[in-house]
């Protein structure tokens, strides 16, 4: 989905069209509390509670998606497990979900959950139910992140009013950005940039991408720069080197790579960082993101010094005649205690 896709307020006749997320229910009012907020990925569903305006998010819980038959079942489980018993019924709810949101029906790309926005609003008795892409929600949170939530990796200070780019390897590869509006606010971009075609910078990468093409047809960036992608990189390298690949999870490939106990896992992790740098640099050029590139998701914050010492930053800047421009762009690794996408979901309710 692009920022030009027409979207409307669901259930609000005559409402304006434009850059709004898909919403079920009438427009917002200041008294729309308490709120249920969610950050829904292919592996985990995170929920939080906001009892009143200006209050912080509380009762943050992470539920494994595989343990629940549907998103509604996960939401009801959360609502039934509040401190001291069942929570009060939420008035409004908003979620960021790892999926394109282009209509009333949402079918997750990396999980089996499927639902109707309007049907779920009615079933849960919500006044409004706002559904946005998870990286749109994460992008909305960027201006509110504290300095302690970010770790800078190269570059300068960044232009405070210039576009900001966002990329994040998790179960899949999320991509978004923020553009400054004429009124001084920020407009998030909703797209599926994780599915762009993956480029090769050398012969080894070309061989890996050829292996990905043979296996998947389209060698997208997500096929290499994600949790699933890290597993794919390990298997590709084993195949190219004539080794028998073990059935390793992304977490195990990462653990062995960081520990140095398995040279193939270490190469897979190094290749992951290099390719992430290439794709992030392409995104920075595409958006003119001199305000900074933010790296989220669940994988990169755990890499620590390994990422710093990898080819990530060199690949980020390796853009020929525009290398000097990339050299000045700061990269920030998001490492926040509270899921920033939950803050972005609250912002989506505030904005719309």
C-alpha positions in Angstrom: 0.0 0.0 0.0 1.3 3.5 -0.8 0.5 6.8 0.8 -1.8 7.6 -2.1 -4.2 4.7 -1.5 -7.7 6.1 -0.8 -8.9 5.2 2.7 -12.0 6.3 4.6 -13.4 6.4 8.1 -15.3 3.1 8.3 -18.8 3.7 9.6 -18.6 7.5 9.2 -20.6 8.7 6.2 -19.1 11.6 4.3 -15.8 11.4 6.2 -12.7 12.8 4.5 -10.4 10.6 2.4 -6.7 10.7 2.5 -3.8 9.3 4.5 -5.9 7.8 7.3 -5.5 4.3 8.6 -8.5 1.9 8.2 -10.9 2.8 11.0 -14.1 1.1 12.2 -16.5 3.3 14.1 -17.2 7.1 14.3 -14.5 9.8 14.6 -12.7 10.2 17.9 -13.7 12.1 21.0 -11.5 13.2 23.9 -13.3 10.8 26.3 -12.4 7.6 24.3 -10.8 5.9 27.3 -9.8 3.4 28.5 -8.0 2.2 25.5 -6.7 -1.2 24.4 -3.5 -0.9 22.3 -1.7 -3.7 20.4 1.4 -4.4 18.4 0.7 -7.6 16.4 3.5 -9.5 14.7 3.7 -12.9 13.2 5.4 -14.4 16.3 4.1 -12.3 19.2 1.1 -10.1 20.0 1.9 -7.3 22.5 -0.9 -5.4 24.3 -1.1 -2.4 26.6 -3.7 -0.4 28.5 -4.1 3.3 28.7 -6.7 4.3 31.3 -7.0 8.0 30.7 -5.4 10.9 28.6 -1.8 11.7 29.5 -1.4 8.6 31.5 1.4 6.1 30.6 0.8 2.7 29.1 0.4 0.0 31.7 -0.2 -3.8 32.0 2.0 -4.5 29.0 1.9 -8.2 28.1 3.3 -10.3 25.3 1.3 -13.3 24.1 2.7 -15.9 21.7 0.5 -15.7 18.5 0.6 -19.5 18.1 -1.2 -20.0 21.4 -4.4 -18.3 20.2 -6.7 -19.3 17.4 -7.4 -15.7 16.4 -6.5 -12.1 17.1 -9.9 -11.6 18.8 -9.1 -14.6 21.1 -5.7 -13.1 22.0 -7.4 -9.7 22.7 -10.1 -11.3 24.9 -7.4 -13.3 26.8 -5.6 -10.1 27.5 -8.7 -8.3 28.7 -9.6 -11.2 31.0 -6.2 -11.3 32.6 -6.0 -7.8 34.1 -4.4 -7.1 37.5 -7.1 -8.1 40.0 -9.3 -9.7 37.4 -11.2 -8.8 34.3 -10.4 -5.3 32.9 -13.2 -2.8 32.3 -14.4 -2.8 28.7 -12.2 -0.6 26.5 -14.0 2.3 24.7 -11.5 2.5 21.8 -8.8 0.2 20.5 -5.9 0.5 18.1 -3.4 -2.0 16.8 -0.4 -1.9 14.5 -0.2 -5.2 12.6 2.5 -6.8 10.5 0.5 -6.8 7.3 -0.8 -4.4 4.6 -4.1 -2.8 5.7 -6.0 -2.0 2.5 -9.6 -2.9 3.3 -11.9 -4.2 6.0 -10.5 -7.8 5.8 -7.0 -8.3 7.1 -5.1 -11.5 6.3 -1.7 -11.7 8.0 1.2 -12.4 5.7 3.4 -14.4 8.2 0.6 -15.9 10.3 -2.8 -17.5 9.8 -4.9 -14.8 11.6 -7.6 -13.3 9.5 -10.4 -10.9 10.6 -12.8 -8.2 9.6 -12.1 -4.8 11.2 -15.8 -3.9 11.5 -16.9 -7.3 12.7 -14.2 -7.3 15.5 -15.2 -3.8 16.5 -18.8 -4.9 17.0 -17.9 -8.2 18.7 -15.7 -6.4 21.2 -18.2 -3.6 21.8 -15.7 -0.9 20.7 -16.6 2.6 19.7 -13.6 2.8 17.4 -11.1 0.2 16.2 -8.1 1.7 14.4 -5.9 -0.7 12.4 -2.6 0.4 10.8 0.4 -1.4 9.5 2.8 -2.2 12.4 5.6 -0.1 10.9 3.2 2.8 10.4 2.6 2.6 14.1 6.3 2.4 14.8 6.9 5.4 12.6 4.3 7.4 14.5 6.3 6.8 17.7 9.6 8.1 16.4 9.2 11.8 17.4 8.3 10.7 21.0 11.3 8.4 21.5 13.7 9.5 24.2 17.5 9.6 23.7 17.8 6.6 26.0 15.7 4.6 23.6 18.1 5.1 20.7 21.7 4.1 20.0 23.4 6.0 17.2 25.6 4.2 14.7 27.5 6.7 12.6 26.5 9.9 10.8 25.9 13.4 12.1 23.1 15.1 13.9 20.4 14.8 11.2 18.1 17.5 10.0 15.2 17.7 12.5 12.6 18.6 9.9 13.8 16.3 7.1 12.2 12.9 6.3 13.0 10.0 8.5 13.3 6.4 7.3 12.4 3.3 9.3 13.4 -0.3 8.7 13.2 -3.3 11.0 14.0 -7.0 10.7 11.7 -9.2 12.8 9.6 -12.1 11.7 9.5 -10.2 8.4 11.1 -7.0 7.2 9.1 -3.8 8.0 9.7 -0.5 6.2 8.1 2.9 6.7 9.0 6.6 7.1 7.9 10.0 8.3 7.4 13.1 6.2 6.9 16.6 7.6 3.5 18.0 6.9 2.7 21.6 6.0 1.2 22.1 9.4 4.4 21.0 11.2 3.3 17.5 12.1 4.4 14.2 10.8 2.8 12.0 8.2 3.7 8.2 8.3 4.2 6.2 5.1 2.4 2.9 4.8 4.1 0.5 2.3 5.7 -2.9 1.8 9.3 -1.9 1.2 10.5 -5.2 2.8 9.5 -6.9 -0.5 11.7 -4.9 -2.8 14.2 -7.0 -4.8 17.4 -7.8 -3.0 20.6 -6.4 -4.6 24.0 -8.1 -4.6 27.2 -6.2 -3.9 29.7 -9.0 -4.7 30.0 -12.4 -6.1 29.3 -14.2 -2.9 26.0 -12.3 -2.4 25.1 -12.9 -6.1 25.5 -16.7 -5.5 23.3 -16.4 -2.3 20.7 -14.4 -4.1 20.7 -16.9 -7.0 20.0 -19.7 -4.4 17.1 -17.6 -2.9 15.7 -17.1 -6.4 15.8 -20.8 -7.1 14.0 -21.5 -3.9 11.5 -18.7 -3.7 11.2 -17.2 -7.2 11.5 -13.6 -6.1 14.5 -12.9 -3.9 13.0 -10.1 -1.8 14.9 -8.2 0.9 12.7 -10.0 3.5 14.0 -13.4 2.3 17.4 -12.5 3.7 17.0 -9.5 6.1 14.6 -11.0 8.7 14.4 -13.8 11.2 13.3 -16.2 8.4 15.9 -14.6 6.2 18.7 -15.3 8.7 17.7 -19.0 8.5 17.7 -18.8 4.7 21.1 -17.2 4.6 22.5 -20.1 6.8 21.0 -22.7 4.5 22.2 -20.9 1.4 25.7 -20.7 2.6 25.7 -24.4 3.6 24.4 -25.3 0.1 27.0 -23.2 -1.6 29.8 -24.7 0.5 28.6 -28.3 0.1 27.8 -28.7 3.8 24.8 -30.4 5.3 22.6 -27.7 6.9 21.2 -28.3 10.4 17.6 -27.3 11.2 18.6 -24.1 13.0 16.2 -21.4 14.1 17.2 -17.7 13.6 17.9 -17.4 17.3 20.3 -20.4 17.2 22.0 -19.0 14.0 22.4 -15.7 15.8 23.7 -17.3 19.1 26.3 -19.4 17.3 27.3 -16.5 15.1 27.8 -14.1 18.0 29.6 -16.8 20.0 31.9 -17.7 17.0 31.3 -21.4 17.5 30.1 -22.0 13.9 31.8 -20.2 11.0 28.8 -20.6 8.7 26.5 -19.1 11.3 29.0 -16.2 11.8 29.1 -15.6 8.0 25.3 -15.7 7.8 25.1 -13.1 10.5 27.8 -11.0 8.9 25.9 -11.2 5.5 22.7 -10.3 7.3 24.3 -7.1 8.6 25.8 -6.2 5.3 22.6 -6.7 3.3 20.7 -4.7 5.9 23.1 -1.8 5.4 22.6 -2.0 1.7 18.8 -2.0 1.9 18.8 0.7 4.6 21.0 3.0 2.4 18.7 2.5 -0.6 15.7 3.5 1.6 17.6 6.6 2.8 18.2 7.7 -0.7 14.7 6.9 -1.8 13.1 9.0 0.9 15.8 11.7 1.1 16.0 10.7 4.8 18.6 13.2 6.0 16.6 13.3 9.3 17.9 9.9 10.1 17.3 6.2 9.5 15.8 4.2 12.4 16.3 0.5 12.8 13.7 -1.4 14.8 12.5 -5.0 15.0 13.5 -7.6 17.4 16.8 -8.8 15.9 19.2 -5.9 15.5 19.1 -4.5 19.1 20.5 -7.9 20.3 23.5 -7.8 18.0 25.2 -5.0 19.9 28.9 -4.6 19.1 28.7 -7.2 16.3 26.6 -4.8 14.2 29.0 -2.0 15.0 32.0 -4.0 13.7 30.1 -5.5 10.7 29.9 -4.1 7.2 26.6 -2.5 8.0 27.7 1.2 8.0 30.1 0.8 5.1 27.4 -0.8 3.0 24.9 1.9 4.1 27.3 4.6 2.7 28.5 2.7 -0.4 26.3 4.6 -2.9 28.9 5.9 -5.4 28.5 9.6 -6.1 26.1 9.9 -3.1 28.4 8.3 -0.5 29.2 11.7 1.0 25.5 12.3 1.5 24.9 9.0 3.2 28.0 9.5 5.4 26.2 12.4 7.1 23.0 10.6 7.8 22.6 9.2 11.3 21.4 5.6 11.9 19.6 5.0 15.2 19.1 1.5 16.6 15.8 1.5 18.5 16.2 -0.2 21.8 13.3 0.8 24.0 12.0 -0.9 27.1 8.3 -0.4 26.0 7.3 -1.4 22.5 7.4 1.9 20.5 4.6 0.5 18.2 2.3 0.6 21.2 3.0 4.3 21.6 2.4 4.7 17.8 -1.0 2.9 18.1 -2.0 5.4 20.8 -0.8 8.2 18.5 -3.0 6.8 15.7 -6.0 7.2 17.9 -5.0 10.7 19.0 -4.5 11.8 15.4 -7.6 10.2 13.9 
